[in-house]
Amino acid sequence: MPVTLSPAPDILLCHGSPSDDDVFLLEEDGGSHFHPSSEKQIRHKLGSAGAGLTLCGHTHTPRVVRLSDNRTILNPGSVGIPRFGCDRQSGCPLCPCHAQGHTMVVQPSYGQL
C-alpha cells in the first residue's frame, strides 16, 4: 500500500504523515501522553504536500486543524478502535463543503455510527 493516496484533486490521504506512516502528523509524543503539534511542526511534517485537505490517522484521535494558508488537516479518529482513553467512536462525513472551511467530526456513542 502506498504511503499516500490522492483520490481527488486537492485531497491527500496518509496514515501517519505524507512521508512516514509512523509519524503522527497532528500530535507530538510526550511519552505518557500526546500533545497537539504546532503549525510549524505540522508544516515540517507535511513537507512538500500542498493539498487543500489532508486526511491522516495513526493516533485514532479526532482533530481538525486549519493552517494559516487555509489548508485543512483532518484526523477523523476511529470508528472501530477508539484509543487513548476515548470511549467514543468518531468519523467525518466528507463533502465539498470542506473547501469553505466547514469540516465536522462526529462522535456518537460507541456502536451508533
N, C-alpha and C positions, 0 to 999 in steps of 0.2 A: 504494500500500500504506500502511496506517495506521502511525503511529509506534509504537503499542502495540496489543496484541490481548489479550483476556481469554477464553480458550477454555473456562474453567470458573470457578465461583465461587472466589475467593481465589487465583487464578493469573493472573499478568500476564506477557506476553511483550513484549520490546522488543529492538531490535538493539543500540543503544548505551545510552542511558538513557531513562526514560519521556518526557522532554521533548525529547531531541535525539539523533538517530541517530548523530551524530559524536562524542558524549561517551562516554568509557569509564566505565562505572559502577563497576567494581571496581578499576581501576588509575589511576595518575597518570602522565602522560607526562613522563619526566625527560630528554627529548632523545635521548640514545643508549640509554636503557633505560626500562623501566616499573617502577614500584614499587607495592605494594598501597595502595589508598586506606584511610584510617582510617574508623572507623564514622561519625564526624562528617561526613566528606566524602561518604560513601555516602548518609547520610540527607539531606544537602543536595541531592545529585543525584537522589534518589528523589522529592523534593518531596512532593506530597500522595498519591503512590501508596502504598497501605497493604496490598497483597496479602500473604498469608502466604508465598507463594512467587513470587518474581520470577525469570524466566529471561532472561538477557541474553547478548550475544555481542560482536561487533565486534573484540575482540582475539584471538580464537581460542585464548585461554589458559584452560585449565580451572581453576576456583576455586569454592569454596563458602564463603560467609560467613553465619554465624548472628548476627544483630543481637541486642542486649541485650533487645529486646522480643519475641524468638523468631521474628521474620521471617527467612526464608531467601532469600538471593540466590545464584543459581547461574549460572555461565558454564560450559556443558558442554564447551567447547573446540571442536574442529572435526574432523569425520570426513574431509573431503576435502582440506582445505588447512591442515595444521599450520603455525604461524608462529613467528617469534622464536627460532629455534634448536631448536625441539622437532621431533623426527623421528617422533613418535608421534601417531596419530590419537586422538581421545578422544570420548566421548559419555556420556550419562547416561540410563539407563532410568528412567522416572518411574512412580511408583505412589503410592497413598495413604499409603505409609509415610513420605513426606517430612514429613507433619504431626506425626509423632512424633520428628522430628529425625534420621531415617535417610535421608540422601542420599548416593549413591555415584556417583563419576565413574570410568569405566573407561578404561584406556589400553592397548589391545593393540598389538602391533607393527603398523606400517602395512600395510593390506591385509587384516587379520584381522577387522575389525569389519563 
